[in-house]
Amino acid sequence: MRGVYLVHTELLNRKAELCIPQNLADLLRALARPGDGVEHVVVHPHPGHGVTVGVYLLADRLLDAERTAARLCGRAVTPIGPLPGWAVGRSEAPLLAPYGLDDVMDY
């Protein structure tokens, strides 16, 4: 049964001249493919470092959701994507472990 997951994916840059597009959430939604299950995208900027992208998506399990969010963000950092020169960092649901729920990840 598919569930809705929130995955945080880091998009990193180390160069000051790389700016964050104001419409990055819209650009990422446009990169989503029909089978990705993307429901909503939010962007949290970290000036001088990059952004954290929150991707809400439908998936069968958390691992699938994390991989899909990483692939989606990976499309943005290709040479022809909206963020060339950036890199994808961690892609995970970080709020589970502090609550003792890391065993539910079903790896």
C-alpha positions in Angstrom: 0.0 0.0 0.0 1.4 3.4 -1.0 1.9 6.0 1.6 2.8 9.7 1.6 6.3 10.4 2.7 8.2 13.6 3.3 11.8 13.4 2.2 14.5 16.1 2.8 17.1 16.2 0.1 20.1 18.5 0.2 21.1 20.5 -2.9 24.6 21.8 -2.2 26.8 24.5 -3.7 30.1 25.8 -2.5 30.4 28.7 -4.9 29.0 32.1 -3.9 28.1 33.0 -7.5 25.6 30.1 -7.7 22.2 31.6 -6.8 19.0 29.9 -5.8 16.2 30.4 -8.3 13.1 31.9 -6.7 10.9 29.4 -8.5 13.0 26.4 -7.6 10.0 24.4 -6.2 8.2 24.9 -9.4 11.2 23.9 -11.5 11.6 20.7 -9.5 7.9 19.9 -9.8 8.3 20.3 -13.6 11.1 17.8 -13.5 9.0 15.1 -11.8 7.9 12.2 -14.0 4.4 10.7 -13.8 5.6 7.6 -11.9 7.5 9.6 -9.3 4.4 10.2 -7.2 5.5 13.8 -6.3 2.7 15.6 -4.6 4.3 18.8 -3.3 7.8 20.4 -3.2 9.1 23.1 -0.7 12.5 24.7 -0.6 14.4 25.9 2.4 17.4 28.0 1.4 20.7 28.0 3.3 22.6 31.0 1.9 26.2 30.2 1.0 25.6 26.4 1.3 22.6 25.4 -0.8 19.0 24.4 0.0 17.0 21.6 1.6 14.2 20.4 -0.6 11.2 18.9 1.0 9.5 16.5 -1.3 6.1 15.0 -0.4 5.5 11.9 -2.5 3.6 8.7 -2.7 5.7 5.5 -2.5 5.4 1.9 -1.4 8.2 2.3 1.3 10.4 5.0 2.7 13.5 3.7 0.9 11.7 4.1 -2.4 10.6 7.6 -1.5 14.2 8.6 -0.5 15.6 7.3 -3.8 12.9 9.0 -5.9 13.5 12.3 -4.2 17.2 12.0 -4.8 16.6 11.2 -8.5 14.3 14.1 -8.9 16.9 16.5 -7.4 19.6 14.8 -9.5 17.7 15.9 -12.6 18.1 19.5 -11.4 21.9 19.4 -11.1 22.7 18.0 -14.6 24.4 20.4 -17.0 21.1 21.1 -18.7 19.1 21.3 -15.5 18.2 24.5 -13.6 21.1 24.0 -11.1 24.2 23.0 -13.1 27.3 22.9 -10.9 25.3 21.9 -7.8 25.4 18.5 -6.1 22.8 16.3 -4.4 23.6 15.6 -0.8 21.7 13.4 1.7 18.2 12.4 0.8 16.3 11.1 3.8 13.4 11.4 6.2 15.5 12.7 9.1 12.8 13.0 11.7 12.3 9.3 12.2 15.5 8.4 14.1 15.1 10.9 17.0 11.7 9.4 17.8 13.0 5.8 17.9 11.3 5.0 14.6 14.4 4.1 12.5 13.4 0.4 12.6 10.3 1.1 10.5 12.4 1.9 7.4 12.2 -1.7 6.1 15.5 -1.7 4.3 
